[in-house]
Amino acid sequence: MPAKGYVEVNELYCKACELCVTDCPHDVLALDLDHLTPTGYHPAHMVNPEACTGCVICANVCPDAAITVYRYDQQKAEV
């Protein structure tokens, strides 16, 4: 069973650079064009959460450290 995870984006730090969107190998993230942050950016958000493997690429490429990635405990997920 492949790993599963989820992403949290801190809207106070996200500047819509799209690095996380373009580098995600599973097309999990996109910019939320219907929402603006208090600083005037369209933040990244999960559009395909079931495809997230928790690979952490998005968090690693984020220049503003706006992304936190969590992985599900596989043993608990299988029960």
C-alpha angles and dihedrals in degrees: 000000000000119000118267130207147152137227131227118197118202102220092201090067103031112104098180095248089149095219090126091048095051096041098048106109092205101045092241098144136058136161114269100235091181094060135058126201120229087263093054103257132126101239126218116254139172114273098165105033096163090064095056113115096180091245091153095221091125093054092046094054096043106109092199099047089237096141130079119185124203127193123210117237102253095209092055092044093055095052 
